[in-house]
């Protein structure tokens, strides 16, 4: 028993466990092809159950957690490559893209902050909600910068992505948004990586525009979220 | 491999330096991303040089985010207390972003096309 306990407090063991669970979850979602079976969500849920069952606290996990989370930052830097690959598209329609993205970004931040405020959310929660449309790693960094709760932000971001991937196309059909490029751009803007994944199956052009939407919104949110939140609360 | 990691981490380190610019609350990683784009655009770094490491990091992004997700277990009480504003605000706002971005981009495209057509 003591050996098990020591093992569970060895960071490498918990890192390995995280990798194994993620691997299994990836296999599951590939096997059953469902938007609900997101490997990341399954891994998080299983790990929380595991920690609760073994009586480990989050602090016990956090050292292993930091080793994995560390790689988020270089991963965001790596997005510079797809951004560079999209520069051609950006230059060709710079102004329509910029206007659209600034509007989409501002609407996303303002609406979530105001609605949450009206319904009585605490300032801490509102600050965590502000970057909700942006891809998780970026949103976490922005939330931290804003004084929100990064963990809450990451959960919301995943929910937004799942909802967007599941309902986004239907909703845009109702709102008569039919141009493939516009559709892809807004999926990437509203539902980040998960919305982009949903569209990638239709072809490279869809994927490229969705990626564009997600990256530009990420950058704009980093610049705009702070001032907007300060103005509204 | 060392060269690729070197480039990514050099951008990140420079990003950390830039993130101390007062008044602008931009995360270091966003600065790093923009720096990498500039280096690629200026031809200082070749896309082919860093493509493998970028592909690796981007395709595994979801995994790196597992620990902050696990930290959620610290906030179950908070979520239970404020689930209503959280859910409503998130869903409505997500749909609004889809609507505004999609409609506006579509509108600008058709207006631009009509304008060009009218000038002929």
Interface residues (C-beta under 8 A of the other chain):
Chain A: X18 X19 X22 X38 X39 X40 X41 X43 X44 X47 X48 X51 X52 X58 X61 X62 X64 X65 X66 X68 X69 X70 X71 X72 X73 X74 X75 X76 X77 X78 X79 X80 X81 X82 X83 X84 X85 X87 X96 X97 X99 X100 X101 X103 X104 X107 X108 X111 X112 X113 X115 X116 X118 X119 X120 X121 X122 X124 X125 X129 X132 X133 X135 X136 X137 X138 X140 X141 X142 X144 X145 X146 X149 X150 X151 X152 X154 X155 X156 X158 X159 X160 X163 X164 X168 X171 X172 X175 X177 X178 X179 X181 X182 X183 X185 X186 X187 X189 X190 X191 X193 X213 X215 X218 X219 X222 X223 X226
Chain B: X5 X8 X9 X11 X12 X15 X24 X25 X26 X27 X28 X29 X30 X32 X33 X34 X35 X36 X37 X39 X40 X41 X47 X50 X51 X53 X54 X57 X58 X60 X61 X62 X63 X64 X65 X66 X67 X68 X69 X70 X71 X72 X73 X74 X75 X78 X79 X82 X84 X85 X86 X88 X89 X90 X91 X92 X93 X94 X95 X96 X97 X98 X99 X100 X101 X102 X103 X104 X105 X106 X108 X109 X112
